[in-house]
């Protein structure tokens, strides 16, 4: 397990359409995946499908994006994605371990080459005694499982949009590195 920590400051409130920076990153990720004949899947908790929305926004999205699982509830994380009860009991669903197991679980579930997951606390209140803005993003690839910790500032909607951008950026970095 390789976990890094990043702090991100508050920005402008998000619109309902994917932001241009999200779409630019998503297009870059799709180009990298297409060039490698690889596919992506998503497992989302706090982003609630927003990451999948951004990844499917391009007309050629079906060339690189298989789909995903919105695992907002803990039971979905365990029953659908295979997050272990040990992980949930010992680390909670807002953890690097959970993010990694979510990414690996959706990757195996849909047969993708790469998967990215989001789990954390968007607010307005703490979860598992963990602060608002604490987020873990997991990536699972051909020869890689990793996660990164983020501490985002802002309101709930701002945090969720920042997580989407950070998730795309992280998986793009991993794909470019080759796994």
C-alpha positions in Angstrom: 0.0 0.0 0.0 1.4 3.4 -1.0 -0.6 6.3 0.4 0.3 10.0 0.0 -1.3 13.1 1.6 -2.4 16.2 -0.3 -4.1 19.4 0.9 -6.3 21.3 -1.5 -7.8 24.8 -0.8 -11.4 25.9 -1.5 -12.3 27.1 -5.0 -15.4 28.3 -6.8 -18.7 26.5 -6.3 -19.2 23.8 -9.0 -21.8 24.0 -11.8 -24.0 21.0 -12.6 -22.1 20.3 -15.9 -18.6 18.9 -15.7 -16.1 21.7 -15.4 -13.8 22.3 -18.3 -10.7 21.2 -16.3 -12.5 18.0 -15.4 -13.4 17.4 -19.1 -9.8 18.2 -20.2 -8.4 15.7 -17.7 -11.0 13.1 -18.6 -10.2 13.6 -22.3 -6.4 13.2 -21.6 -7.2 10.0 -19.6 -9.4 8.6 -22.4 -6.6 9.3 -24.9 -4.0 7.5 -22.8 -6.4 4.5 -22.3 -7.4 4.4 -25.9 -3.7 4.4 -27.0 -3.1 1.4 -24.8 -6.4 -0.4 -25.7 -7.3 -0.3 -22.0 -10.6 0.3 -20.1 -11.5 2.1 -16.9 -14.1 1.5 -14.2 -15.2 3.6 -11.2 -16.3 2.9 -7.7 -17.8 5.9 -6.0 -19.0 6.8 -2.5 -19.0 10.5 -1.7 -19.0 11.5 -5.4 -22.3 9.6 -5.9 -21.8 9.0 -9.7 -20.3 12.3 -10.6 -17.0 10.7 -11.6 -18.8 8.3 -13.9 -20.8 11.2 -15.3 -17.6 13.1 -16.2 -15.9 10.0 -17.7 -18.9 9.3 -19.9 -19.4 12.9 -21.1 -17.3 12.5 -24.2 -18.9 11.0 -27.3 -16.2 8.4 -27.5 -16.4 7.4 -23.8 -17.5 3.9 -24.6 -14.1 3.2 -26.1 -12.4 3.5 -22.7 -15.1 3.6 -19.9 -16.9 0.4 -18.9 -19.0 1.8 -16.1 -19.0 1.8 -12.3 -20.6 1.2 -9.0 -22.1 3.9 -6.7 -21.4 2.4 -3.3 -22.7 5.0 -1.0 -23.8 2.5 1.6 -21.3 0.4 3.5 -23.2 -2.8 2.6 -22.7 -2.1 -1.1 -19.0 -1.6 -0.5 -18.8 -5.0 1.1 -21.4 -7.0 -0.8 -20.8 -5.7 -4.3 -17.2 -4.5 -4.2 -15.8 -7.0 -1.8 -14.5 -4.6 0.8 -13.6 -6.9 3.7 -15.4 -6.7 7.1 -11.9 -6.6 8.6 -11.1 -3.4 6.7 -14.4 -1.8 7.7 -14.1 -2.8 11.3 -10.4 -1.8 11.7 -10.0 1.2 9.4 -13.6 2.3 8.5 -15.0 3.1 5.1 -13.1 6.4 5.0 -9.6 4.9 4.7 -6.9 4.1 2.3 -7.6 0.4 2.7 -11.2 0.8 1.8 -10.4 3.0 -1.3 -7.9 0.3 -2.5 -10.4 -2.5 -2.0 -13.1 -0.6 -3.7 -10.9 0.1 -6.8 -9.8 -3.5 -6.9 -13.3 -4.8 -6.4 -14.9 -2.8 -9.3 -11.9 -3.6 -11.6 -12.5 -7.3 -11.0 -16.3 -7.0 -11.2 -16.5 -5.4 -14.6 -13.2 -6.7 -16.1 -11.5 -3.3 -16.5 -7.8 -2.7 -16.9 -7.9 0.2 -14.5 -10.2 1.4 -11.8 -10.5 4.4 -9.6 -12.4 4.8 -6.4 -13.6 7.7 -4.1 -14.4 7.5 -0.4 -14.5 10.2 2.2 -16.4 12.9 4.0 -18.0 15.6 1.9 -19.9 17.0 4.9 -21.6 18.8 6.4 -20.8 16.6 9.4 -18.0 14.2 10.4 -18.3 10.5 9.6 -16.6 7.8 11.6 -15.2 10.7 13.7 -13.2 11.8 10.6 -13.3 15.4 9.5 -15.2 16.9 6.6 -12.9 17.1 3.6 -10.9 13.9 4.4 -10.9 11.8 1.2 -9.1 8.8 -0.1 -8.8 8.0 -3.8 -7.8 4.4 -4.8 -6.4 3.2 -8.0 -6.1 -0.4 -9.2 -4.3 -1.3 -12.4 -2.5 -4.1 -14.1 0.4 -4.1 -11.7 -0.6 -1.5 -9.1 -2.9 -0.9 -6.2 -2.4 2.5 -4.5 -4.3 5.2 -2.7 -3.8 8.8 -1.9 -5.2 10.9 1.0 -6.6 14.4 0.4 -7.7 17.0 2.8 -10.1 19.3 0.9 -11.5 22.6 2.1 -14.9 24.0 1.1 -18.6 23.2 1.1 -20.0 19.8 0.3 -20.5 20.4 -3.5 -17.1 22.0 -3.8 -15.4 19.0 -2.1 -17.2 16.6 -4.3 -16.1 18.4 -7.5 -12.5 18.6 -6.3 -12.6 14.9 -5.6 -13.7 14.1 -9.2 -10.8 16.2 -10.6 -8.3 14.7 -8.2 -9.5 11.1 -9.0 -9.1 11.6 -12.8 -5.7 13.2 -12.3 -4.5 10.4 -10.0 -5.6 7.6 -12.3 -4.1 9.5 -15.3 -0.8 9.7 -13.5 -0.9 6.0 -12.8 -1.8 5.1 -16.4 0.9 7.3 -17.8 3.4 5.6 -15.4 2.3 2.3 -16.8 1.0 0.8 -13.7 
